[in-house]
Amino acid sequence: HNLFQIIKMFAICKTVTDVAGEIIEIGSAVQQFKVGDKVVSKLIFWKAGGLAEYVAASESITVPLPAGVSSADAAGLPVAGLTALQAVKAIGTKFDGTGVGSNILITAASGGIGSYAVQLAKLGNHNVTATCGARNLELVADIGADEALDYKTPEGAALKNSSGKKYDYIVNTTNGGKWSAFKPSLSSHGRVVDVAPNFGNFVASILTLFSKKKLSTVILSLGMEDLRFLLELVKERKLKTVIDSRHPFEKAADAWEKSLSSHATGKVIVEM
């Protein structure tokens, strides 16, 4: 009874949980929404089902789409945007102008999570070095990175910025990152915040609990209030969704393949 259905626009993430569009039917217990409302929802992970023409979503996991924010921009936010937000909050980022910026590195900065993380980190007054492929260096600079490194160059592989300064924090968004590679680049009390930990980094998170240099893993736990915060940033043009490609529903298999390739620049969108 507290379900309604959404149509029109879906973002592909590997869990197929991010959807945005228009409500076409509501359950009898729904109080906050009506038919015709534009909304964005993060579907429950173990149910997913976002790659469909219609989906049923609970009122509790759905927020209104602000005026001026497109369904495509909104559909990219739930998993990638919230994960990025949680990562930058984990390093003490404040968005009210009172925070003291740190020297940070963000890996895979042209991906869905990374592209949001760069923008959010700059809103928190951090100095951001970012890694990405050569073809995305300009894009990563355009979204706010102070320095972009091609990860295939010697400097990029070594995570060395032009100033030679060590990083207070490294936000790792790729499951190919290794603690052994990150540790030499950290300042004396530096920390890695890993949103895509591989087995080795998970072990490192335990082994470094009482070390000066640490690795911490992040599991997405932010909710709808945080999603509203991100949508407001998009509305204010302080945050944008980098869109790799748009695909009609009939070509959803192409979108899925692109998403799983790990070479998408930003988000992959399927449109109805």
C-alpha atoms as an extended CHARMM CRD file, in Angstrom:
* protein
*
       272  EXT
         1         1  HSD       CA              0.0000000000        0.0000000000        0.0000000000  PROA      1               0.0000000000
         2         2  ASN       CA              2.9130000000        2.3730000000        0.4020000000  PROA      2               0.0000000000
         3         3  LEU       CA              4.2280000000        1.7120000000       -3.1090000000  PROA      3               0.0000000000
         4         4  PHE       CA              3.9430000000        3.7770000000       -6.2460000000  PROA      4               0.0000000000
         5         5  GLN       CA              5.2210000000        3.2960000000       -9.7500000000  PROA      5               0.0000000000
         6         6  ILE       CA              7.7550000000        5.3360000000      -11.6790000000  PROA      6               0.0000000000
         7         7  ILE       CA              8.2650000000        5.6770000000      -15.3960000000  PROA      7               0.0000000000
         8         8  LYS       CA             10.6120000000        7.4510000000      -17.8160000000  PROA      8               0.0000000000
         9         9  MET       CA             14.2890000000        7.5070000000      -16.8450000000  PROA      9               0.0000000000
        10        10  PHE       CA             16.7080000000        5.0800000000      -15.2900000000  PROA      10              0.0000000000
        11        11  ALA       CA             20.4110000000        5.2290000000      -14.4990000000  PROA      11              0.0000000000
        12        12  ILE       CA             22.4540000000        2.0880000000      -14.7720000000  PROA      12              0.0000000000
        13        13  CYS       CA             24.6670000000        1.1850000000      -11.8670000000  PROA      13              0.0000000000
        14        14  LYS       CA             25.9160000000       -2.3290000000      -11.3180000000  PROA      14              0.0000000000
        15        15  THR       CA             23.1360000000       -2.9000000000       -8.7920000000  PROA      15              0.0000000000
        16        16  VAL       CA             20.4010000000       -1.3930000000      -11.0350000000  PROA      16              0.0000000000
        17        17  THR       CA             18.8970000000        0.5120000000       -8.1280000000  PROA      17              0.0000000000
        18        18  ASP       CA             18.9270000000        4.1470000000       -9.3110000000  PROA      18              0.0000000000
        19        19  VAL       CA             15.7220000000        5.4030000000      -10.9210000000  PROA      19              0.0000000000
        20        20  ALA       CA             14.0490000000        8.7230000000      -11.6200000000  PROA      20              0.0000000000
        21        21  GLY       CA             10.8950000000        9.6670000000      -13.4210000000  PROA      21              0.0000000000
        22        22  GLU       CA              7.1770000000       10.3270000000      -13.0240000000  PROA      22              0.0000000000
        23        23  ILE       CA              4.7150000000        8.6360000000      -10.6770000000  PROA      23              0.0000000000
        24        24  ILE       CA              1.8510000000        7.0090000000      -12.5650000000  PROA      24              0.0000000000
        25        25  GLU       CA              0.1650000000        5.1120000000       -9.7350000000  PROA      25              0.0000000000
        26        26  ILE       CA              0.2130000000        5.2660000000       -5.9300000000  PROA      26              0.0000000000
        27        27  GLY       CA             -0.7640000000        2.9560000000       -3.1060000000  PROA      27              0.0000000000
        28        28  SER       CA             -3.5370000000        3.8680000000       -0.6840000000  PROA      28              0.0000000000
        29        29  ALA       CA             -1.1130000000        4.6300000000        2.1860000000  PROA      29              0.0000000000
        30        30  VAL       CA              1.1340000000        7.0280000000        0.2410000000  PROA      30              0.0000000000
        31        31  GLN       CA              0.9360000000       10.5050000000        1.7910000000  PROA      31              0.0000000000
        32        32  GLN       CA              3.8030000000       12.5940000000        0.4400000000  PROA      32              0.0000000000
        33        33  PHE       CA              3.3660000000       12.0510000000       -3.2990000000  PROA      33              0.0000000000
        34        34  LYS       CA              0.6870000000       12.0850000000       -5.9630000000  PROA      34              0.0000000000
        35        35  VAL       CA              0.3320000000       10.8660000000       -9.5300000000  PROA      35              0.0000000000
        36        36  GLY       CA              2.3360000000       13.0850000000      -11.8680000000  PROA      36              0.0000000000
        37        37  ASP       CA              5.0470000000       13.9840000000       -9.3360000000  PROA      37              0.0000000000
        38        38  LYS       CA              8.6380000000       13.8060000000      -10.5700000000  PROA      38              0.0000000000
        39        39  VAL       CA             10.8000000000       11.7770000000       -8.1880000000  PROA      39              0.0000000000
        40        40  VAL       CA             14.0890000000        9.9480000000       -7.7370000000  PROA      40              0.0000000000
        41        41  SER       CA             14.4790000000        6.7080000000       -5.8210000000  PROA      41              0.0000000000
        42        42  LYS       CA             17.2100000000        4.3530000000       -4.6160000000  PROA      42              0.0000000000
        43        43  LEU       CA             15.6730000000        0.9040000000       -4.8310000000  PROA      43              0.0000000000
        44        44  ILE       CA             16.4150000000       -1.6980000000       -2.1710000000  PROA      44              0.0000000000
        45        45  PHE       CA             19.6820000000       -3.4300000000       -3.0480000000  PROA      45              0.0000000000
        46        46  TRP       CA             18.5140000000       -7.0410000000       -2.8070000000  PROA      46              0.0000000000
        47        47  LYS       CA             15.3890000000       -6.3310000000       -4.8630000000  PROA      47              0.0000000000
        48        48  ALA       CA             16.7810000000       -3.8210000000       -7.4050000000  PROA      48              0.0000000000
        49        49  GLY       CA             14.7500000000       -4.1180000000      -10.6330000000  PROA      49              0.0000000000
        50        50  GLY       CA             15.5040000000       -0.6440000000      -11.9750000000  PROA      50              0.0000000000
        51        51  LEU       CA             16.1360000000       -1.8010000000      -15.5290000000  PROA      51              0.0000000000
        52        52  ALA       CA             12.4530000000       -1.9310000000      -16.4610000000  PROA      52              0.0000000000
        53        53  GLU       CA              9.7900000000        0.2520000000      -18.0020000000  PROA      53              0.0000000000
        54        54  TYR       CA              7.9310000000        0.4640000000      -14.6870000000  PROA      54              0.0000000000
        55        55  VAL       CA              9.1620000000       -0.0550000000      -11.1270000000  PROA      55              0.0000000000
        56        56  ALA       CA              7.4340000000       -0.1040000000       -7.7460000000  PROA      56              0.0000000000
        57        57  ALA       CA              9.2600000000        1.9250000000       -5.1090000000  PROA      57              0.0000000000
        58        58  SER       CA              8.5630000000        2.5740000000       -1.4510000000  PROA      58              0.0000000000
        59        59  GLU       CA              7.7080000000        6.0770000000       -0.3130000000  PROA      59              0.0000000000
        60        60  SER       CA             10.4780000000        5.8500000000        2.2970000000  PROA      60              0.0000000000
        61        61  ILE       CA             13.2390000000        5.5180000000       -0.3100000000  PROA      61              0.0000000000
        62        62  THR       CA             12.0050000000        8.2510000000       -2.6500000000  PROA      62              0.0000000000
        63        63  VAL       CA             12.4410000000       12.0320000000       -2.7540000000  PROA      63              0.0000000000
        64        64  PRO       CA             10.9130000000       14.7480000000       -4.9410000000  PROA      64              0.0000000000
        65        65  LEU       CA             12.7930000000       15.9810000000       -7.9750000000  PROA      65              0.0000000000
        66        66  PRO       CA             13.4610000000       19.7230000000       -7.5460000000  PROA      66              0.0000000000
        67        67  ALA       CA             12.3760000000       22.0470000000      -10.3250000000  PROA      67              0.0000000000
        68        68  GLY       CA             15.1450000000       22.5140000000      -12.8510000000  PROA      68              0.0000000000
        69        69  VAL       CA             16.8280000000       19.1620000000      -12.1740000000  PROA      69              0.0000000000
        70        70  SER       CA             16.4840000000       16.6900000000      -15.0350000000  PROA      70              0.0000000000
        71        71  SER       CA             15.5910000000       13.0520000000      -14.5270000000  PROA      71              0.0000000000
        72        72  ALA       CA             18.9310000000       12.0670000000      -16.0890000000  PROA      72              0.0000000000
        73        73  ASP       CA             20.9440000000       14.1830000000      -13.6640000000  PROA      73              0.0000000000
        74        74  ALA       CA             18.9130000000       12.9080000000      -10.7110000000  PROA      74              0.0000000000
        75        75  ALA       CA             19.0590000000        9.2610000000      -11.7200000000  PROA      75              0.0000000000
        76        76  GLY       CA             22.8370000000        9.3150000000      -11.5150000000  PROA      76              0.0000000000
        77        77  LEU       CA             22.8660000000       10.3900000000       -7.8770000000  PROA      77              0.0000000000
        78        78  PRO       CA             21.5720000000        7.7100000000       -5.4890000000  PROA      78              0.0000000000
        79        79  VAL       CA             24.3860000000        5.1420000000       -5.2860000000  PROA      79              0.0000000000
        80        80  ALA       CA             27.3190000000        7.0150000000       -6.8190000000  PROA      80              0.0000000000
        81        81  GLY       CA             26.4800000000       10.4390000000       -5.3860000000  PROA      81              0.0000000000
        82        82  LEU       CA             25.7130000000        9.1820000000       -1.8960000000  PROA      82              0.0000000000
        83        83  THR       CA             28.8380000000        7.0150000000       -1.8300000000  PROA      83              0.0000000000
        84        84  ALA       CA             30.9470000000       10.0060000000       -2.8530000000  PROA      84              0.0000000000
        85        85  LEU       CA             29.2750000000       12.1650000000       -0.2200000000  PROA      85              0.0000000000
        86        86  GLN       CA             29.8580000000        9.5810000000        2.4860000000  PROA      86              0.0000000000
        87        87  ALA       CA             33.5260000000        9.3060000000        1.5010000000  PROA      87              0.0000000000
        88        88  VAL       CA             34.1900000000       13.0450000000        1.6510000000  PROA      88              0.0000000000
        89        89  LYS       CA             32.2430000000       13.3280000000        4.9150000000  PROA      89              0.0000000000
        90        90  ALA       CA             34.4620000000       10.5620000000        6.3080000000  PROA      90              0.0000000000
        91        91  ILE       CA             37.4920000000       12.8370000000        5.9150000000  PROA      91              0.0000000000
        92        92  GLY       CA             35.8170000000       15.6190000000        7.8760000000  PROA      92              0.0000000000
        93        93  THR       CA             34.5360000000       17.7020000000        4.9710000000  PROA      93              0.0000000000
        94        94  LYS       CA             32.1900000000       20.5680000000        5.8420000000  PROA      94              0.0000000000
        95        95  PHE       CA             30.0020000000       22.3170000000        3.3100000000  PROA      95              0.0000000000
        96        96  ASP       CA             29.1790000000       25.4600000000        5.2900000000  PROA      96              0.0000000000
        97        97  GLY       CA             32.4620000000       27.1990000000        4.5480000000  PROA      97              0.0000000000
        98        98  THR       CA             33.9480000000       26.5580000000        8.0070000000  PROA      98              0.0000000000
        99        99  GLY       CA             36.0580000000       23.5260000000        7.1070000000  PROA      99              0.0000000000
       100       100  VAL       CA             39.8300000000       23.6020000000        6.8160000000  PROA      100             0.0000000000
       101       101  GLY       CA             40.8110000000       22.0530000000        3.5050000000  PROA      101             0.0000000000
       102       102  SER       CA             43.2030000000       19.1200000000        3.2960000000  PROA      102             0.0000000000
       103       103  ASN       CA             45.5060000000       17.8620000000        0.5740000000  PROA      103             0.0000000000
       104       104  ILE       CA             43.6800000000       14.8820000000       -0.8980000000  PROA      104             0.0000000000
       105       105  LEU       CA             43.8770000000       12.4170000000       -3.7720000000  PROA      105             0.0000000000
       106       106  ILE       CA             40.8560000000       10.8890000000       -5.5090000000  PROA      106             0.0000000000
       107       107  THR       CA             41.3950000000        7.8260000000       -7.6950000000  PROA      107             0.0000000000
       108       108  ALA       CA             39.3490000000        6.9600000000      -10.7970000000  PROA      108             0.0000000000
       109       109  ALA       CA             38.0550000000       10.5120000000      -10.7630000000  PROA      109             0.0000000000
       110       110  SER       CA             36.2570000000       10.2820000000      -14.1010000000  PROA      110             0.0000000000
       111       111  GLY       CA             33.9910000000        7.4490000000      -12.9440000000  PROA      111             0.0000000000
       112       112  GLY       CA             30.5410000000        7.7950000000      -11.4440000000  PROA      112             0.0000000000
       113       113  ILE       CA             31.6400000000        8.0000000000       -7.8140000000  PROA      113             0.0000000000
       114       114  GLY       CA             34.9250000000        9.7600000000       -8.5390000000  PROA      114             0.0000000000
       115       115  SER       CA             33.3840000000       12.5660000000      -10.5800000000  PROA      115             0.0000000000
       116       116  TYR       CA             30.9810000000       13.3930000000       -7.7600000000  PROA      116             0.0000000000
       117       117  ALA       CA             33.7600000000       13.0670000000       -5.1500000000  PROA      117             0.0000000000
       118       118  VAL       CA             35.9540000000       15.6250000000       -6.9100000000  PROA      118             0.0000000000
       119       119  GLN       CA             33.1580000000       18.1900000000       -6.9960000000  PROA      119             0.0000000000
       120       120  LEU       CA             32.0940000000       17.5910000000       -3.3990000000  PROA      120             0.0000000000
       121       121  ALA       CA             35.6840000000       17.7640000000       -2.1590000000  PROA      121             0.0000000000
       122       122  LYS       CA             36.1670000000       21.1380000000       -3.8370000000  PROA      122             0.0000000000
       123       123  LEU       CA             32.9580000000       22.4140000000       -2.2480000000  PROA      123             0.0000000000
       124       124  GLY       CA             34.6390000000       21.4750000000        1.0440000000  PROA      124             0.0000000000
       125       125  ASN       CA             37.7220000000       23.5960000000        0.2270000000  PROA      125             0.0000000000
       126       126  HSD       CA             40.1120000000       20.6740000000       -0.2410000000  PROA      126             0.0000000000
       127       127  ASN       CA             43.0900000000       20.7340000000       -2.5770000000  PROA      127             0.0000000000
       128       128  VAL       CA             42.3160000000       17.8770000000       -4.9500000000  PROA      128             0.0000000000
       129       129  THR       CA             44.6790000000       15.7800000000       -7.0300000000  PROA      129             0.0000000000
       130       130  ALA       CA             42.8360000000       13.2290000000       -9.1370000000  PROA      130             0.0000000000
       131       131  THR       CA             43.7900000000       10.2200000000      -11.2500000000  PROA      131             0.0000000000
       132       132  CYS       CA             42.0890000000        9.1740000000      -14.4700000000  PROA      132             0.0000000000
       133       133  GLY       CA             42.8670000000        8.0460000000      -18.0100000000  PROA      133             0.0000000000
       134       134  ALA       CA             44.5360000000       10.4210000000      -20.4590000000  PROA      134             0.0000000000
       135       135  ARG       CA             41.3220000000       11.0130000000      -22.4050000000  PROA      135             0.0000000000
       136       136  ASN       CA             39.5870000000       12.3730000000      -19.2960000000  PROA      136             0.0000000000
       137       137  LEU       CA             42.2720000000       14.7000000000      -17.9180000000  PROA      137             0.0000000000
       138       138  GLU       CA             40.5140000000       17.8170000000      -19.2410000000  PROA      138             0.0000000000
       139       139  LEU       CA             37.1120000000       16.7320000000      -17.9550000000  PROA      139             0.0000000000
       140       140  VAL       CA             38.4600000000       16.0370000000      -14.4530000000  PROA      140             0.0000000000
       141       141  ALA       CA             40.1020000000       19.4540000000      -14.3990000000  PROA      141             0.0000000000
       142       142  ASP       CA             36.8510000000       21.0460000000      -15.5990000000  PROA      142             0.0000000000
       143       143  ILE       CA             34.8660000000       19.5720000000      -12.6780000000  PROA      143             0.0000000000
       144       144  GLY       CA             37.2930000000       21.0590000000      -10.1820000000  PROA      144             0.0000000000
       145       145  ALA       CA             40.4430000000       18.9950000000       -9.6960000000  PROA      145             0.0000000000
       146       146  ASP       CA             43.4710000000       21.1740000000       -8.9500000000  PROA      146             0.0000000000
       147       147  GLU       CA             45.6840000000       18.6220000000      -10.6770000000  PROA      147             0.0000000000
       148       148  ALA       CA             44.8100000000       15.6030000000      -12.8070000000  PROA      148             0.0000000000
       149       149  LEU       CA             47.2300000000       12.6940000000      -13.2570000000  PROA      149             0.0000000000
       150       150  ASP       CA             47.1720000000       10.1310000000      -16.0480000000  PROA      150             0.0000000000
       151       151  TYR       CA             47.3160000000        6.8750000000      -14.0720000000  PROA      151             0.0000000000
       152       152  LYS       CA             49.3290000000        5.1990000000      -16.8550000000  PROA      152             0.0000000000
       153       153  THR       CA             52.2580000000        7.6340000000      -16.6220000000  PROA      153             0.0000000000
       154       154  PRO       CA             55.1000000000        7.0570000000      -14.1250000000  PROA      154             0.0000000000
       155       155  GLU       CA             53.9410000000       10.0500000000      -12.0640000000  PROA      155             0.0000000000
       156       156  GLY       CA             50.3320000000        8.9190000000      -12.1300000000  PROA      156             0.0000000000
       157       157  ALA       CA             51.1920000000        5.3420000000      -11.2080000000  PROA      157             0.0000000000
       158       158  ALA       CA             53.2530000000        6.6640000000       -8.2960000000  PROA      158             0.0000000000
       159       159  LEU       CA             50.4250000000        9.0710000000       -7.3380000000  PROA      159             0.0000000000
       160       160  LYS       CA             52.8930000000       11.9830000000       -7.3180000000  PROA      160             0.0000000000
       161       161  ASN       CA             51.5230000000       15.4990000000       -7.6650000000  PROA      161             0.0000000000
       162       162  SER       CA             53.6230000000       18.3400000000       -9.0580000000  PROA      162             0.0000000000
       163       163  SER       CA             54.2190000000       19.8840000000       -5.6180000000  PROA      163             0.0000000000
       164       164  GLY       CA             55.6080000000       16.6590000000       -4.1730000000  PROA      164             0.0000000000
       165       165  LYS       CA             53.3570000000       17.0200000000       -1.1140000000  PROA      165             0.0000000000
       166       166  LYS       CA             52.0150000000       13.9240000000        0.5940000000  PROA      166             0.0000000000
       167       167  TYR       CA             48.2660000000       13.4410000000        0.9250000000  PROA      167             0.0000000000
       168       168  ASP       CA             46.3150000000       13.8630000000        4.1440000000  PROA      168             0.0000000000
       169       169  TYR       CA             43.6350000000       11.6300000000        2.6600000000  PROA      169             0.0000000000
       170       170  ILE       CA             43.2210000000        9.3720000000       -0.3450000000  PROA      170             0.0000000000
       171       171  VAL       CA             39.6810000000        8.5900000000       -1.4820000000  PROA      171             0.0000000000
       172       172  ASN       CA             39.9210000000        5.3600000000       -3.4430000000  PROA      172             0.0000000000
       173       173  THR       CA             37.0350000000        4.5980000000       -5.8040000000  PROA      173             0.0000000000
       174       174  THR       CA             38.5770000000        1.7280000000       -7.7950000000  PROA      174             0.0000000000
       175       175  ASN       CA             38.8630000000       -1.8850000000       -6.6880000000  PROA      175             0.0000000000
       176       176  GLY       CA             42.2820000000       -2.0330000000       -8.3390000000  PROA      176             0.0000000000
       177       177  GLY       CA             43.8880000000        0.2740000000       -5.7680000000  PROA      177             0.0000000000
       178       178  LYS       CA             46.3410000000       -1.2720000000       -3.3130000000  PROA      178             0.0000000000
       179       179  TRP       CA             47.3010000000       -0.2100000000        0.2030000000  PROA      179             0.0000000000
       180       180  SER       CA             50.9500000000       -0.8840000000       -0.6440000000  PROA      180             0.0000000000
       181       181  ALA       CA             50.7370000000        1.7530000000       -3.3820000000  PROA      181             0.0000000000
       182       182  PHE       CA             48.8270000000        4.2690000000       -1.2740000000  PROA      182             0.0000000000
       183       183  LYS       CA             50.8860000000        4.1090000000        1.9300000000  PROA      183             0.0000000000
       184       184  PRO       CA             54.0670000000        5.8390000000        0.6060000000  PROA      184             0.0000000000
       185       185  SER       CA             51.9400000000        8.7530000000       -0.6710000000  PROA      185             0.0000000000
       186       186  LEU       CA             50.2820000000        9.4730000000        2.6790000000  PROA      186             0.0000000000
       187       187  SER       CA             51.4180000000       12.1150000000        5.1530000000  PROA      187             0.0000000000
       188       188  SER       CA             52.5960000000       10.9310000000        8.5710000000  PROA      188             0.0000000000
       189       189  HSD       CA             49.0410000000       10.5420000000        9.8750000000  PROA      189             0.0000000000
       190       190  GLY       CA             47.3360000000       10.1460000000        6.5180000000  PROA      190             0.0000000000
       191       191  ARG       CA             44.3540000000        7.9280000000        5.8280000000  PROA      191             0.0000000000
       192       192  VAL       CA             42.8740000000        6.0970000000        2.8730000000  PROA      192             0.0000000000
       193       193  VAL       CA             39.0820000000        6.0520000000        2.6260000000  PROA      193             0.0000000000
       194       194  ASP       CA             38.2330000000        3.1310000000        0.3700000000  PROA      194             0.0000000000
       195       195  VAL       CA             34.7520000000        2.8600000000       -1.1500000000  PROA      195             0.0000000000
       196       196  ALA       CA             35.6490000000       -0.1150000000       -3.3550000000  PROA      196             0.0000000000
       197       197  PRO       CA             37.8880000000       -2.2720000000       -1.1700000000  PROA      197             0.0000000000
       198       198  ASN       CA             39.4600000000       -5.4110000000       -2.5830000000  PROA      198             0.0000000000
       199       199  PHE       CA             40.3940000000       -8.2580000000       -0.2620000000  PROA      199             0.0000000000
       200       200  GLY       CA             43.9030000000       -6.9220000000        0.3370000000  PROA      200             0.0000000000
       201       201  ASN       CA             42.6120000000       -3.4920000000        1.3260000000  PROA      201             0.0000000000
       202       202  PHE       CA             39.9740000000       -5.0160000000        3.5800000000  PROA      202             0.0000000000
       203       203  VAL       CA             42.7610000000       -6.8510000000        5.3980000000  PROA      203             0.0000000000
       204       204  ALA       CA             44.7760000000       -3.6040000000        5.5230000000  PROA      204             0.0000000000
       205       205  SER       CA             41.8210000000       -1.8350000000        7.1620000000  PROA      205             0.0000000000
       206       206  ILE       CA             42.1150000000       -4.2690000000       10.0650000000  PROA      206             0.0000000000
       207       207  LEU       CA             45.8990000000       -4.3180000000       10.2590000000  PROA      207             0.0000000000
       208       208  THR       CA             46.1620000000       -0.5110000000       10.2990000000  PROA      208             0.0000000000
       209       209  LEU       CA             43.5690000000        0.1190000000       13.0150000000  PROA      209             0.0000000000
       210       210  PHE       CA             46.2540000000        1.1970000000       15.4790000000  PROA      210             0.0000000000
       211       211  SER       CA             48.7600000000        2.6030000000       12.9710000000  PROA      211             0.0000000000
       212       212  LYS       CA             49.4920000000        6.2520000000       12.2460000000  PROA      212             0.0000000000
       213       213  LYS       CA             48.6830000000        5.6670000000        8.5980000000  PROA      213             0.0000000000
       214       214  LYS       CA             45.3210000000        3.9730000000        8.1770000000  PROA      214             0.0000000000
       215       215  LEU       CA             42.9680000000        2.5180000000        5.6110000000  PROA      215             0.0000000000
       216       216  SER       CA             39.2360000000        2.7170000000        6.3390000000  PROA      216             0.0000000000
       217       217  THR       CA             36.5000000000        1.1300000000        4.2660000000  PROA      217             0.0000000000
       218       218  VAL       CA             33.1990000000        2.8370000000        3.5440000000  PROA      218             0.0000000000
       219       219  ILE       CA             29.8990000000        1.0150000000        3.1020000000  PROA      219             0.0000000000
       220       220  LEU       CA             27.0430000000        3.1730000000        1.8360000000  PROA      220             0.0000000000
       221       221  SER       CA             24.6780000000        4.0400000000        4.6740000000  PROA      221             0.0000000000
       222       222  LEU       CA             23.4860000000        7.5540000000        3.8590000000  PROA      222             0.0000000000
       223       223  GLY       CA             19.7660000000        8.1000000000        3.4090000000  PROA      223             0.0000000000
       224       224  MET       CA             17.1530000000       10.2810000000        1.7860000000  PROA      224             0.0000000000
       225       225  GLU       CA             18.0650000000       13.5110000000        3.6040000000  PROA      225             0.0000000000
       226       226  ASP       CA             21.5220000000       13.2420000000        2.0950000000  PROA      226             0.0000000000
       227       227  LEU       CA             20.0060000000       12.6100000000       -1.3270000000  PROA      227             0.0000000000
       228       228  ARG       CA             17.9070000000       15.7610000000       -0.9010000000  PROA      228             0.0000000000
       229       229  PHE       CA             21.1270000000       17.6290000000       -0.0690000000  PROA      229             0.0000000000
       230       230  LEU       CA             22.7660000000       16.4130000000       -3.2830000000  PROA      230             0.0000000000
       231       231  LEU       CA             19.7070000000       17.3010000000       -5.3590000000  PROA      231             0.0000000000
       232       232  GLU       CA             19.7670000000       20.8070000000       -3.9040000000  PROA      232             0.0000000000
       233       233  LEU       CA             23.4200000000       21.1420000000       -4.9310000000  PROA      233             0.0000000000
       234       234  VAL       CA             22.4870000000       20.0710000000       -8.4620000000  PROA      234             0.0000000000
       235       235  LYS       CA             19.6240000000       22.5800000000       -8.4870000000  PROA      235             0.0000000000
       236       236  GLU       CA             22.0430000000       25.3280000000       -7.3970000000  PROA      236             0.0000000000
       237       237  ARG       CA             24.4980000000       24.2860000000      -10.1530000000  PROA      237             0.0000000000
       238       238  LYS       CA             27.1370000000       23.4440000000       -7.5520000000  PROA      238             0.0000000000
       239       239  LEU       CA             27.1700000000       19.7710000000       -8.5130000000  PROA      239             0.0000000000
       240       240  LYS       CA             26.5860000000       18.0780000000      -11.8360000000  PROA      240             0.0000000000
       241       241  THR       CA             26.1440000000       14.5340000000      -13.0660000000  PROA      241             0.0000000000
       242       242  VAL       CA             28.7580000000       13.6090000000      -15.6450000000  PROA      242             0.0000000000
       243       243  ILE       CA             26.9230000000       11.4960000000      -18.2140000000  PROA      243             0.0000000000
       244       244  ASP       CA             28.9120000000        9.0330000000      -20.2940000000  PROA      244             0.0000000000
       245       245  SER       CA             26.1070000000        8.0050000000      -22.6220000000  PROA      245             0.0000000000
       246       246  ARG       CA             22.3510000000        7.7090000000      -23.0400000000  PROA      246             0.0000000000
       247       247  HSD       CA             20.6700000000        4.5840000000      -24.3700000000  PROA      247             0.0000000000
       248       248  PRO       CA             17.0810000000        3.8320000000      -25.3830000000  PROA      248             0.0000000000
       249       249  PHE       CA             15.4580000000        1.0080000000      -23.4460000000  PROA      249             0.0000000000
       250       250  GLU       CA             15.7360000000       -1.2210000000      -26.5160000000  PROA      250             0.0000000000
       251       251  LYS       CA             19.5310000000       -0.8800000000      -26.2720000000  PROA      251             0.0000000000
       252       252  ALA       CA             19.7110000000       -1.5010000000      -22.5200000000  PROA      252             0.0000000000
       253       253  ALA       CA             22.1140000000       -4.4010000000      -23.1150000000  PROA      253             0.0000000000
       254       254  ASP       CA             24.6050000000       -1.9350000000      -24.6140000000  PROA      254             0.0000000000
       255       255  ALA       CA             24.2540000000        0.2880000000      -21.5550000000  PROA      255             0.0000000000
       256       256  TRP       CA             24.7850000000       -2.6640000000      -19.2370000000  PROA      256             0.0000000000
       257       257  GLU       CA             27.9140000000       -3.7050000000      -21.1360000000  PROA      257             0.0000000000
       258       258  LYS       CA             29.2610000000       -0.1640000000      -20.9750000000  PROA      258             0.0000000000
       259       259  SER       CA             28.5960000000        0.0510000000      -17.2440000000  PROA      259             0.0000000000
       260       260  LEU       CA             30.3370000000       -3.2430000000      -16.5210000000  PROA      260             0.0000000000
       261       261  SER       CA             33.3530000000       -2.3220000000      -18.6490000000  PROA      261             0.0000000000
       262       262  SER       CA             34.6280000000        0.0080000000      -15.8870000000  PROA      262             0.0000000000
       263       263  HSD       CA             35.5620000000        2.4850000000      -18.6110000000  PROA      263             0.0000000000
       264       264  ALA       CA             32.4830000000        4.7110000000      -18.5210000000  PROA      264             0.0000000000
       265       265  THR       CA             33.1080000000        8.4040000000      -17.9950000000  PROA      265             0.0000000000
       266       266  GLY       CA             30.5530000000        9.2740000000      -15.3300000000  PROA      266             0.0000000000
       267       267  LYS       CA             27.1150000000        7.6520000000      -15.4550000000  PROA      267             0.0000000000
       268       268  VAL       CA             25.3820000000        5.5170000000      -18.0560000000  PROA      268             0.0000000000
       269       269  ILE       CA             21.7020000000        6.3810000000      -18.5570000000  PROA      269             0.0000000000
       270       270  VAL       CA             18.8420000000        4.3090000000      -19.9910000000  PROA      270             0.0000000000
       271       271  GLU       CA             15.8580000000        6.3460000000      -21.1580000000  PROA      271             0.0000000000
       272       272  MET       CA             12.2510000000        5.3290000000      -21.7540000000  PROA      272             0.0000000000
